[in-house]
Amino acid sequence: AGAALSVLLLAGSALADVRLVMVEQVGCAYCAMWNAEIAPAYPNTAEGRFAPLLRADLRQGPPEGVSYNRKVLFTPTFILIEDGVELARLEGYPGEDFFWPLLSQMLEQHTEFDPAAVMVTPANTLEGG
C-alpha cells in the first residue's frame, strides 16, 4: 500500500505543473457561454484534473510566472502551459460539443495526458491569476 501511495503522490506532483489558462474579458459572450456550459464540470473531469483552470484577464497580460508564445487577441483563448510556458492554444469557444474533443486532443498531443490515470488523483481547482 505504501508503494501505491508513493506512486500516487508522484503522479500528483508530476501533474501539478500543467495548467489551462483561460484568457477572458468583461463583456465576452463566448466566455459567458463557456462559464455556463463548461466551467461547472471542468474541475471534475480528467482534463480539468490534469490541467487545472487558471483565469487571466486579457488586459492584464499573463498571470505571474506564465509566458505566452504570442499576444492573445481573442477571448476566450485557452492556453495550455507547463511550468509557465505555453505548449498550445485554442482560440475561441467552439461550443460544448467541440470543446471537449479539441481540449483532449491538445492535451494528448502536448503532454503525458492519460484520462484513466488522472481520475484516480484528487481534483485540484485553481482560479485567478
Summary of the structure (lengths in Angstrom):
residues: 129
radius of gyration: 14.6
end to end distance: 36.9
largest distance: 50.4
contacts: 345
relative contact order: 0.23
helix: 41%
strand: 20%
